[in-house]
Amino acid sequence: MTHVLHRAVNKTYPVAAKSAGIRITDETGKDYIDASGGAAVSCLGHGHPDVLAAMHKQLDTLAYAHTSFFTTRVAEELADHLVAHAPPGISNVYFCGSGSEAIEACLKMARHYFVEKGELQRTKFISRRQSYHGITLGALSVGGRMKDRAPFAEMLFDAHHVSPCFEYRGRRADETAEAYGSRLAAELEAKIVELGPRNVAAFVAETVVGATLGAATAVPGYFKRVREICDRHGVLLILDEVMSGMGRTGTLHACEQEGIAPDLMAIAKGLGGGFAPIGAMLVSKHVFDAIGVGSGAFPHSQTYVGHPLACAAGLAVQTVIQRDNLLANVRKQGDYLERRLRESFGNHHHVGDIRGRGLFRGIEIVEDRASKKPFDPALKLHARIKQTAMDHGLMVYPMGGTDDGKAGDHILLAPPFIVTERDVDQIVDILGVVIDKSIAAAR
Ligand SMILES: Cc1ncc(COP(=O)(O)O)c(C=O)c1O
């Protein structure tokens, strides 16, 4: 009998007891290889001694100081580090406790920016279908996973959704990747024009769509066009790199590979690597300056923003990634993972697509490769894959609804940045058994 309100109330979860490197061990002594970093969180793996030492030191020195009274050295240092390595134009950092909070902060900052500038009519937000921006009400409003939104629909603000950039299912057979990207950009511009360009505050997008589409990267040129369109209409670009950012795709920020920079960006998971709850909003200078010459404050704060222990964890994680040149390993092992996935599943009857970048990879499972027909969603194949993987001591992050929010199954892989070729081989080998067993059992 548990008194915890678990995610699924009728399910019994194994009890995680300890962890080290890329493995978590449960109370029965069973080991699980963490091939998804939980939900793309544990970028350094588990129990990294340097991060633990930095956190212990911080606790011994200063555990908490409310940000209406003080700043702290550790928050200042982490902000310095993040700005020094941020996309061009970013000048300031707002710390918070999660990805959802980072998105809420971005939405409110976008609105506040236009209030400061006297453009009070800019209240509308545009985002994309088949995207996840978090679970709080603002984040759900711009989120594009209709299943998550449905029970709370009446409580959400009125955001406007356009198509995701999802080449595997969205690009027409007679269309080049570039033409597809242009078509989607035109759709965004048409939406801005329909809403009235002077009424739109921001466009929100995941740079690489994580949990909802399984590491779906944009086609070349798409984000450049999006950036141009936002600039043309004075609309802010908010990039959600909560999952895809902080090194996961092989560069610190996923948008580096798109050749663009956002006005506001949400980061979280890999920022603290799971050692402490921490997220952040990165703010560009022109947005920050509008506050500086305006009211002088961002009217949005929470008790635990900039928590020293969380900042110490984030600073240590980012310092280790840089010191150990781990992004080079993300690129190297990411290429190797892609090669192994293609060797193992490239001709698999039920694998429709293998996609992603760096150590952020998705495998889309289909009933029929030629027609891309998904399995019947009633089979809940994604849930079976997750359970079968756990039975085999492997953590992966499958999700359903890949095609249209209802049907479709994919598996997301996001192993820690410290993986070796041997680890990758083991992950791919176990995954092969898991996919085949799960499909066989579902039929
Ligand atoms: C892209 C993206 N944005 C926002 C969030 C919300 O983050 P959190 O669960 O930390 O609130 C997530 C979580 O999975 C995410 O993947």
The ligand as an SDF file (V2000), in Angstrom:
LIG
                    3D

 16 16  0  0  0  0  0  0  0  0999 V2000
   10.3360   20.0220  -24.6810 C   0  0  0  0  0  0  0  0  0  0  0  0
    9.8650   20.0470  -23.2650 C   0  0  0  0  0  0  0  0  0  0  0  0
    9.4210   21.1970  -22.7370 N   0  0  0  0  0  0  0  0  0  0  0  0
    8.9940   21.2780  -21.4640 C   0  0  0  0  0  0  0  0  0  0  0  0
    8.9880   20.1670  -20.6510 C   0  0  0  0  0  0  0  0  0  0  0  0
    8.5160   20.2730  -19.2390 C   0  0  0  0  0  0  0  0  0  0  0  0
    9.5580   20.0610  -18.3720 O   0  0  0  0  0  0  0  0  0  0  0  0
    9.2760   19.5940  -16.8510 P   0  0  0  0  0  0  0  0  0  0  0  0
    8.7480   18.2060  -16.9210 O   0  0  0  0  0  0  0  0  0  0  0  0
   10.6260   19.6950  -16.2120 O   0  0  0  0  0  0  0  0  0  0  0  0
    8.3110   20.5600  -16.2760 O   0  0  0  0  0  0  0  0  0  0  0  0
    9.4170   18.9440  -21.1640 C   0  0  0  0  0  0  0  0  0  0  0  0
    9.3860   17.7190  -20.3320 C   0  0  0  0  0  0  0  0  0  0  0  0
    9.4810   16.6310  -20.8010 O   0  0  0  0  0  0  0  0  0  0  0  0
    9.8730   18.8810  -22.5070 C   0  0  0  0  0  0  0  0  0  0  0  0
   10.2890   17.7300  -23.0400 O   0  0  0  0  0  0  0  0  0  0  0  0
  1  2  1  0
  2  3  1  0
  2 15  2  0
  3  4  2  0
  4  5  1  0
  5  6  1  0
  5 12  2  0
  6  7  1  0
  7  8  1  0
  8  9  2  0
  8 10  1  0
  8 11  1  0
 12 13  1  0
 12 15  1  0
 13 14  2  0
 15 16  1  0
M  END
$$$$
